């Protein structure tokens, strides 16, 4: 049957079907981890890539535009060189498959499976839903004292990600805040914008209780950029509402505990009297820089940081970080990464890898900012990418929440890289109906 004869509601529903594997990825990311290996969300992300391939074969069209192929394919250059320099075939295969999944294959699958702005919004609301679920679990952990260990108390909100991935809930909640803020600032119906604004305000609580300084900074910068893109008048209104909500949450409901206030204050004290976690991070950063200086072009090879760490780290580095609570027995977890994505890439892939991967991200950001209509898709795409780029200063990939990075990059790429048949047709059709 010709598409012109299909009723509009049926066409709209059909356009949303390809998004379902991506929604499943986000839904399964909220399940408790089953072990140290790939989780259900990783398996479904591979299924989503397969669905994208099948869709391309069925419709007999090119997979990506030239711009998208170049931007998303650029990291492969550094990855291939770093894989050849890995210490073992197992390390090369493990590192290469993870990087390709997060930075190439999943973003490309999002580009193929999203058929229009409706699908984009469904995926954005899925991020908000995941954040609300994780936030609810995290607040319950804080209130009942069943969270991860923090300063000797089991109060840190980690959601279903557990104490092994203390950044997982903070990542999921932060991305939900950014998506909700983007929807609230867009041109959706009033009820939808009001619901999104309410979700963004509610998610401030679990984000605060995650005690994650890096997530706080990244979320503040991302939402600040969204407000700037929305215009000064709307920015002032939303900022005033946010301040009022913060006063109510902190003053009225007692969210601002002494520990939380101390954690906030420590953001400006890391250079004066840093705690051991900050000392460890600085030491790991210095070790990564040392590896790069010895292997400036191609790095020490994929998965090579743990092997070279002790040869470059000073005695200031502790034996590991304390892990406990949220169902985990207390133990020390070895520090096997520099906790900075940029330095991890620089140490393991060298300058070539950092230029290739960083160039891909920079191209996405520039292209997204060049397309600046005041729509929710624009606010969400720019906010998600800016959040990710800021968070990469303080963290790197690893753990069950890593798959979320691939989906966020895909959403940004869908908005930033027009030109293939799918996006051109979908956007032209939607523009004609507005």
Secondary structure, 3 states (H helix, E strand, C coil): CCHHHCCHHHHHHHHHHCCHHHHHHHHHHCCCCCCCCCCHHHHHHHHHHHHHHHHHHHHCCCCCCHHHHHHHHCHHHHHHHHHHCCCCHHHHHHHHHHHHHHHHHHHHHHHHHCCCHHHHHHHHHHHHHHHHHHHHHHHHHHHHCCCEEECCEEEECCHHHCHHHHHHHHHHHHHHHHHHHHHHHCCCCHHHHHHHHHHHHHHHHHHHHCCCHHHHHHHHHHHHHHHHHHCHHHHHHHHHHHHHHHHHHHHHCCCCCHHHHHHHHHHHCCCCCCCHHHHHHHHHHHHHHHHHHHCCCCCCCCCCHHHHHHHHCCCCCCCCEEEEECCEEEEEECCCCCCCHHHHHHHHHHHHHHHHHHHHHHHHHHHHHHCCCCCHHHHHHHHHHHHHHHHHHHCCCCCCCHHHHHHHHHHHHHHHCCCCHHHHHHHHHHHHHC
